[in-house]
Amino acid sequence: MQAILNFIVDILSQPAILVALIAFIGLIVQKKPAATITSGTIKTILGFLILSAGADVVVRSLEPFGKIFQHAFGVQGIVPNNEAIVSLALKDFGTNSCTHHGLWHDC
């Protein structure tokens, strides 16, 4: 039973799957045909993955800029990475929420 719950948590921890699940539920509530529900869900997953890949390209392209800025002006800073914050939030709040609801002990 614990393995099944861990599997569900692992699947729902993926942002693309979670957003697609929301789109899936929304399409069902709107009483769309099965083909529209399927294509809408798949398009949501792919769109989210493409958006994430694009954001990753932008973040990676800014990293060298930080080094250039540091060398040119003698200041040190960071380029904020939203994905790191989201990862930490999922780790901390995801674990806390499932233990507070009493579904299982170790998430």
FIVO-492123 format. One record per atom (N, C-alpha, C, O): residue number from 0; residue in one letter; x, y, z. Coordinates in steps of 0.001 Angstrom, whole numbers. Layout:
BEGIN
{NUM, "A", {X, Y, Z}} ...
This chain:
BEGIN
{0, "M", {818, -1192, 0}} {0, "M", {0, 0, 0}} {0, "M", {866, 1262, 0}} {0, "M", {565, 2231, -696}} {1, "Q", {1947, 1237, 791}} {1, "Q", {2858, 2376, 863}} {1, "Q", {3514, 2640, -488}} {1, "Q", {3728, 3792, -865}} {2, "A", {3832, 1576, -1213}} {2, "A", {4454, 1734, -2530}} {2, "A", {3504, 2425, -3506}} {2, "A", {3934, 3248, -4315}} {3, "I", {2231, 2098, -3433}} {3, "I", {1242, 2730, -4315}} {3, "I", {1118, 4213, -3988}} {3, "I", {1070, 5046, -4894}} {4, "L", {1065, 4546, -2704}} {4, "L", {971, 5948, -2304}} {4, "L", {2219, 6728, -2709}} {4, "L", {2122, 7869, -3162}} {5, "N", {3394, 6111, -2546}} {5, "N", {4632, 6767, -2973}} {5, "N", {4630, 7005, -4476}} {5, "N", {5094, 8046, -4942}} {6, "F", {4109, 6046, -5238}} {6, "F", {4025, 6188, -6693}} {6, "F", {3118, 7359, -7066}} {6, "F", {3454, 8153, -7945}} {7, "I", {1978, 7464, -6403}} {7, "I", {1038, 8558, -6680}} {7, "I", {1667, 9904, -6337}} {7, "I", {1530, 10864, -7095}} {8, "V", {2355, 9980, -5200}} {8, "V", {3015, 11225, -4803}} {8, "V", {4105, 11589, -5809}} {8, "V", {4251, 12758, -6165}} {9, "D", {4869, 10599, -6271}} {9, "D", {5916, 10862, -7258}} {9, "D", {5335, 11387, -8559}} {9, "D", {5895, 12304, -9160}} {10, "I", {4230, 10822, -8998}} {10, "I", {3594, 11275, -10241}} {10, "I", {3057, 12693, -10075}} {10, "I", {3282, 13541, -10939}} {11, "L", {2360, 12957, -8991}} {11, "L", {1753, 14271, -8785}} {11, "L", {2769, 15341, -8400}} {11, "L", {2439, 16527, -8386}} {12, "S", {3995, 14942, -8090}} {12, "S", {5046, 15912, -7791}} {12, "S", {5624, 16531, -9053}} {12, "S", {6339, 17531, -8981}} {13, "Q", {5322, 15949, -10204}} {13, "Q", {5789, 16500, -11478}} {13, "Q", {4866, 17649, -11879}} {13, "Q", {3666, 17439, -12055}} {14, "P", {5404, 18855, -12025}} {14, "P", {4542, 20007, -12322}} {14, "P", {3724, 19847, -13597}} {14, "P", {2559, 20244, -13627}} {15, "A", {4301, 19277, -14646}} {15, "A", {3567, 19123, -15911}} {15, "A", {2362, 18206, -15727}} {15, "A", {1294, 18467, -16281}} {16, "I", {2524, 17155, -14966}} {16, "I", {1425, 16215, -14729}} {16, "I", {345, 16880, -13880}} {16, "I", {-845, 16699, -14134}} {17, "L", {754, 17639, -12886}} {17, "L", {-217, 18299, -12012}} {17, "L", {-1047, 19327, -12784}} {17, "L", {-2262, 19400, -12604}} {18, "V", {-404, 20114, -13634}} {18, "V", {-1136, 21097, -14438}} {18, "V", {-2049, 20386, -15429}} {18, "V", {-3174, 20828, -15664}} {19, "A", {-1571, 19285, -16014}} {19, "A", {-2399, 18513, -16948}} {19, "A", {-3608, 17914, -16239}} {19, "A", {-4689, 17835, -16821}} {20, "L", {-3438, 17493, -14997}} {20, "L", {-4560, 16953, -14228}} {20, "L", {-5625, 18029, -14000}} {20, "L", {-6822, 17749, -14064}} {21, "I", {-5187, 19239, -13736}} {21, "I", {-6137, 20343, -13563}} {21, "I", {-6885, 20606, -14864}} {21, "I", {-8099, 20814, -14856}} {22, "A", {-6155, 20598, -15990}} {22, "A", {-6800, 20791, -17297}} {22, "A", {-7766, 19650, -17593}} {22, "A", {-8854, 19877, -18122}} {23, "F", {-7373, 18424, -17253}} {23, "F", {-8208, 17241, -17455}} {23, "F", {-9527, 17379, -16698}} {23, "F", {-10603, 17148, -17250}} {24, "I", {-9425, 17758, -15430}} {24, "I", {-10630, 17923, -14612}} {24, "I", {-11507, 19042, -15171}} {24, "I", {-12730, 18915, -15216}} {25, "G", {-10880, 20130, -15594}} {25, "G", {-11639, 21239, -16174}} {25, "G", {-12383, 20845, -17434}} {25, "G", {-13525, 21256, -17636}} {26, "L", {-11745, 20053, -18284}} {26, "L", {-12400, 19608, -19515}} {26, "L", {-13546, 18644, -19218}} {26, "L", {-14568, 18656, -19903}} {27, "I", {-13372, 17814, -18200}} {27, "I", {-14454, 16898, -17812}} {27, "I", {-15643, 17692, -17266}} {27, "I", {-16792, 17402, -17597}} {28, "V", {-15361, 18690, -16430}} {28, "V", {-16432, 19516, -15862}} {28, "V", {-17197, 20242, -16972}} {28, "V", {-18405, 20450, -16867}} {29, "Q", {-16490, 20623, -18026}} {29, "Q", {-17138, 21289, -19155}} {29, "Q", {-17878, 20313, -20069}} {29, "Q", {-18518, 20723, -21038}} {30, "K", {-17788, 19027, -19756}} {30, "K", {-18460, 17961, -20511}} {30, "K", {-18035, 17947, -21981}} {30, "K", {-18859, 17845, -22890}} {31, "K", {-16721, 18052, -22177}} {31, "K", {-16160, 17996, -23527}} {31, "K", {-16096, 16542, -23984}} {31, "K", {-16097, 15637, -23150}} {32, "P", {-16038, 16302, -25294}} {32, "P", {-15903, 14931, -25798}} {32, "P", {-14562, 14321, -25383}} {32, "P", {-13610, 15036, -25069}} {33, "A", {-14506, 12993, -25389}} {33, "A", {-13305, 12276, -24948}} {33, "A", {-12083, 12667, -25767}} {33, "A", {-10988, 12793, -25219}} {34, "A", {-12253, 12859, -27063}} {34, "A", {-11116, 13240, -27910}} {34, "A", {-10568, 14609, -27507}} {34, "A", {-9355, 14816, -27500}} {35, "T", {-11445, 15527, -27178}} {35, "T", {-11017, 16862, -26754}} {35, "T", {-10323, 16802, -25398}} {35, "T", {-9332, 17497, -25170}} {36, "I", {-10841, 15976, -24506}} {36, "I", {-10220, 15816, -23187}} {36, "I", {-8813, 15255, -23334}} {36, "I", {-7871, 15748, -22713}} {37, "T", {-8677, 14220, -24162}} {37, "T", {-7365, 13600, -24360}} {37, "T", {-6386, 14575, -24993}} {37, "T", {-5266, 14741, -24510}} {38, "S", {-6809, 15221, -26077}} {38, "S", {-5887, 16136, -26759}} {38, "S", {-5562, 17348, -25889}} {38, "S", {-4426, 17823, -25896}} {39, "G", {-6530, 17847, -25152}} {39, "G", {-6277, 18983, -24270}} {39, "G", {-5297, 18653, -23164}} {39, "G", {-4447, 19471, -22812}} {40, "T", {-5416, 17452, -22613}} {40, "T", {-4510, 17029, -21552}} {40, "T", {-3096, 16851, -22087}} {40, "T", {-2133, 17293, -21461}} {41, "I", {-2969, 16205, -23243}} {41, "I", {-1645, 15994, -23839}} {41, "I", {-1021, 17328, -24238}} {41, "I", {173, 17543, -24025}} {42, "K", {-1811, 18215, -24810}} {42, "K", {-1298, 19536, -25187}} {42, "K", {-836, 20321, -23960}} {42, "K", {141, 21067, -24027}} {43, "T", {-1530, 20153, -22859}} {43, "T", {-1132, 20839, -21630}} {43, "T", {205, 20324, -21133}} {43, "T", {1069, 21112, -20747}} {44, "I", {384, 19009, -21138}} {44, "I", {1661, 18428, -20711}} {44, "I", {2788, 18926, -21605}} {44, "I", {3812, 19403, -21116}} {45, "L", {2596, 18816, -22913}} {45, "L", {3646, 19230, -23847}} {45, "L", {3923, 20729, -23752}} {45, "L", {5079, 21150, -23783}} {46, "G", {2882, 21522, -23639}} {46, "G", {3067, 22964, -23513}} {46, "G", {3838, 23342, -22265}} {46, "G", {4697, 24223, -22300}} {47, "F", {3531, 22676, -21164}} {47, "F", {4235, 22969, -19918}} {47, "F", {5693, 22557, -20018}} {47, "F", {6573, 23270, -19535}} {48, "L", {5963, 21401, -20646}} {48, "L", {7345, 20952, -20813}} {48, "L", {8128, 21903, -21713}} {48, "L", {9289, 22202, -21436}} {49, "I", {7504, 22379, -22785}} {49, "I", {8169, 23331, -23682}} {49, "I", {8428, 24649, -22958}} {49, "I", {9501, 25235, -23098}} {50, "L", {7453, 25114, -22189}} {50, "L", {7628, 26342, -21419}} {50, "L", {8763, 26196, -20406}} {50, "L", {9563, 27115, -20236}} {51, "S", {8836, 25051, -19739}} {51, "S", {9906, 24806, -18771}} {51, "S", {11265, 24770, -19455}} {51, "S", {12242, 25305, -18930}} {52, "A", {11330, 24139, -20625}} {52, "A", {12593, 24082, -21366}} {52, "A", {13024, 25484, -21792}} {52, "A", {14206, 25818, -21712}} {53, "G", {12083, 26297, -22240}} {53, "G", {12400, 27670, -22618}} {53, "G", {12890, 28489, -21439}} {53, "G", {13831, 29272, -21571}} {54, "A", {12264, 28315, -20297}} {54, "A", {12702, 29024, -19093}} {54, "A", {14104, 28591, -18697}} {54, "A", {14908, 29406, -18246}} {55, "D", {14395, 27309, -18866}} {55, "D", {15728, 26796, -18560}} {55, "D", {16777, 27422, -19477}} {55, "D", {17874, 27755, -19028}} {56, "V", {16446, 27582, -20755}} {56, "V", {17369, 28220, -21703}} {56, "V", {17652, 29660, -21277}} {56, "V", {18799, 30106, -21315}} {57, "V", {16617, 30381, -20875}} {57, "V", {16799, 31770, -20444}} {57, "V", {17680, 31834, -19201}} {57, "V", {18582, 32668, -19123}} {58, "V", {17426, 30966, -18236}} {58, "V", {18213, 30965, -17002}} {58, "V", {19663, 30637, -17303}} {58, "V", {20569, 31291, -16786}} {59, "R", {19892, 29629, -18135}} {59, "R", {21272, 29252, -18471}} {59, "R", {21983, 30348, -19262}} {59, "R", {23198, 30510, -19140}} {60, "S", {21250, 31087, -20058}} {60, "S", {21885, 32162, -20820}} {60, "S", {22254, 33341, -19928}} {60, "S", {23136, 34122, -20284}} {61, "L", {21610, 33485, -18789}} {61, "L", {21929, 34579, -17873}} {61, "L", {23119, 34277, -16967}} {61, "L", {23710, 35200, -16406}} {62, "E", {23479, 33015, -16814}} {62, "E", {24595, 32667, -15934}} {62, "E", {25909, 33297, -16382}} {62, "E", {26611, 33863, -15544}} {63, "P", {26279, 33227, -17673}} {63, "P", {27521, 33901, -18089}} {63, "P", {27462, 35422, -17893}} {63, "P", {28482, 36056, -17622}} {64, "F", {26276, 35996, -18029}} {64, "F", {26121, 37432, -17813}} {64, "F", {26522, 37808, -16387}} {64, "F", {27116, 38864, -16171}} {65, "G", {26209, 36970, -15434}} {65, "G", {26591, 37227, -14046}} {65, "G", {28095, 37273, -13879}} {65, "G", {28614, 38112, -13142}} {66, "K", {28802, 36379, -14558}} {66, "K", {30269, 36370, -14484}} {66, "K", {30854, 37615, -15146}} {66, "K", {31798, 38217, -14634}} {67, "I", {30283, 37993, -16289}} {67, "I", {30751, 39199, -16982}} {67, "I", {30505, 40432, -16113}} {67, "I", {31370, 41300, -16002}} {68, "F", {29347, 40505, -15511}} {68, "F", {28986, 41635, -14655}} {68, "F", {29922, 41712, -13451}} {68, "F", {30338, 42799, -13051}} {69, "Q", {30248, 40559, -12880}} {69, "Q", {31145, 40523, -11733}} {69, "Q", {32531, 41011, -12133}} {69, "Q", {33144, 41795, -11409}} {70, "H", {33025, 40560, -13267}} {70, "H", {34359, 40959, -13718}} {70, "H", {34393, 42445, -14079}} {70, "H", {35364, 43134, -13763}} {71, "A", {33355, 42939, -14730}} {71, "A", {33351, 44325, -15206}} {71, "A", {33199, 45334, -14073}} {71, "A", {33859, 46373, -14075}} {72, "F", {32337, 45037, -13110}} {72, "F", {32024, 46020, -12076}} {72, "F", {32552, 45653, -10695}} {72, "F", {32437, 46445, -9760}} {73, "G", {33124, 44474, -10555}} {73, "G", {33691, 44067, -9279}} {73, "G", {32659, 43771, -8207}} {73, "G", {32976, 43820, -7019}} {74, "V", {31448, 43468, -8597}} {74, "V", {30411, 43115, -7629}} {74, "V", {30004, 41666, -7848}} {74, "V", {30123, 41125, -8947}} {75, "Q", {29533, 41068, -6797}} {75, "Q", {29111, 39679, -6891}} {75, "Q", {27627, 39594, -6579}} {75, "Q", {27137, 40231, -5647}} {76, "G", {26934, 38815, -7354}} {76, "G", {25506, 38628, -7139}} {76, "G", {25082, 37277, -7668}} {76, "G", {25911, 36460, -8068}} {77, "I", {23801, 37056, -7665}} {77, "I", {23264, 35801, -8165}} {77, "I", {22163, 36099, -9163}} {77, "I", {21551, 37167, -9148}} {78, "V", {21929, 35134, -10024}} {78, "V", {20779, 35192, -10915}} {78, "V", {19715, 34315, -10280}} {78, "V", {19903, 33103, -10184}} {79, "P", {18604, 34893, -9844}} {79, "P", {17585, 34086, -9171}} {79, "P", {17040, 32999, -10093}} {79, "P", {16784, 33231, -11274}} {80, "N", {16875, 31834, -9535}} {80, "N", {16381, 30693, -10296}} {80, "N", {15068, 30246, -9673}} {80, "N", {15060, 29680, -8579}} {81, "N", {13974, 30492, -10349}} {81, "N", {12646, 30175, -9839}} {81, "N", {12465, 28675, -9644}} {81, "N", {11780, 28254, -8712}} {82, "E", {13071, 27860, -10511}} {82, "E", {12903, 26415, -10402}} {82, "E", {13468, 25878, -9089}} {82, "E", {12925, 24933, -8516}} {83, "A", {14555, 26481, -8613}} {83, "A", {15138, 26042, -7345}} {83, "A", {14182, 26327, -6192}} {83, "A", {14034, 25501, -5292}} {84, "I", {13542, 27476, -6211}} {84, "I", {12592, 27831, -5154}} {84, "I", {11385, 26894, -5187}} {84, "I", {10917, 26439, -4143}} {85, "V", {10889, 26612, -6380}} {85, "V", {9746, 25702, -6511}} {85, "V", {10120, 24318, -6004}} {85, "V", {9323, 23662, -5332}} {86, "S", {11327, 23873, -6324}} {86, "S", {11775, 22563, -5863}} {86, "S", {11823, 22504, -4339}} {86, "S", {11372, 21531, -3735}} {87, "L", {12368, 23540, -3727}} {87, "L", {12414, 23576, -2263}} {87, "L", {11012, 23625, -1662}} {87, "L", {10742, 22978, -651}} {88, "A", {10129, 24390, -2284}} {88, "A", {8756, 24479, -1776}} {88, "A", {8054, 23136, -1885}} {88, "A", {7349, 22729, -961}} {89, "L", {8237, 22438, -3009}} {89, "L", {7621, 21119, -3154}} {89, "L", {8155, 20156, -2110}} {89, "L", {7405, 19373, -1527}} {90, "K", {9465, 20223, -1881}} {90, "K", {10072, 19323, -906}} {90, "K", {9522, 19585, 493}} {90, "K", {9118, 18654, 1190}} {91, "D", {9507, 20854, 901}} {91, "D", {9085, 21192, 2260}} {91, "D", {7577, 21130, 2446}} {91, "D", {7087, 20434, 3336}} {92, "F", {6846, 21848, 1618}} {92, "F", {5406, 21951, 1824}} {92, "F", {4670, 20705, 1365}} {92, "F", {3638, 20355, 1938}} {93, "G", {5179, 20026, 340}} {93, "G", {4546, 18786, -108}} {93, "G", {4610, 17721, 965}} {93, "G", {3633, 17015, 1213}} {94, "T", {5766, 17607, 1601}} {94, "T", {5927, 16633, 2672}} {94, "T", {5070, 17014, 3873}} {94, "T", {4401, 16162, 4458}} {95, "N", {5089, 18287, 4236}} {95, "N", {4313, 18720, 5395}} {95, "N", {2821, 18533, 5181}} {95, "N", {2115, 18126, 6103}} {96, "S", {2328, 18822, 3982}} {96, "S", {891, 18723, 3759}} {96, "S", {413, 17283, 3815}} {96, "S", {-683, 17020, 4309}} {97, "C", {1210, 16346, 3319}} {97, "C", {722, 14966, 3341}} {97, "C", {845, 14359, 4736}} {97, "C", {67, 13469, 5080}} {98, "T", {1799, 14812, 5548}} {98, "T", {1866, 14277, 6900}} {98, "T", {802, 14908, 7792}} {98, "T", {306, 14259, 8713}} {99, "H", {443, 16170, 7530}} {99, "H", {-586, 16812, 8345}} {99, "H", {-1969, 16234, 8076}} {99, "H", {-2819, 16208, 8967}} {100, "H", {-2192, 15777, 6866}} {100, "H", {-3497, 15215, 6548}} {100, "H", {-3636, 13781, 7043}} {100, "H", {-4722, 13205, 6983}} {101, "G", {-2553, 13208, 7526}} {101, "G", {-2626, 11882, 8100}} {101, "G", {-2793, 10765, 7086}} {101, "G", {-3238, 9674, 7440}} {102, "L", {-2442, 11017, 5824}} {102, "L", {-2597, 9972, 4818}} {102, "L", {-1551, 8879, 5002}} {102, "L", {-1867, 7692, 4917}} {103, "W", {-324, 9269, 5250}} {103, "W", {750, 8325, 5508}} {103, "W", {1845, 9061, 6255}} {103, "W", {1831, 10288, 6350}} {104, "H", {2796, 8302, 6785}} {104, "H", {3794, 8902, 7666}} {104, "H", {5001, 9449, 6918}} {104, "H", {5436, 10564, 7208}} {105, "D", {5553, 8713, 5975}} {105, "D", {6733, 9163, 5235}} {105, "D", {6363, 9383, 3785}} {105, "D", {6038, 8433, 3073}} {106, "C", {6411, 10621, 3344}} {106, "C", {6078, 10948, 1953}} {106, "C", {7329, 10956, 1116}} {106, "C", {7266, 11210, -87}} 
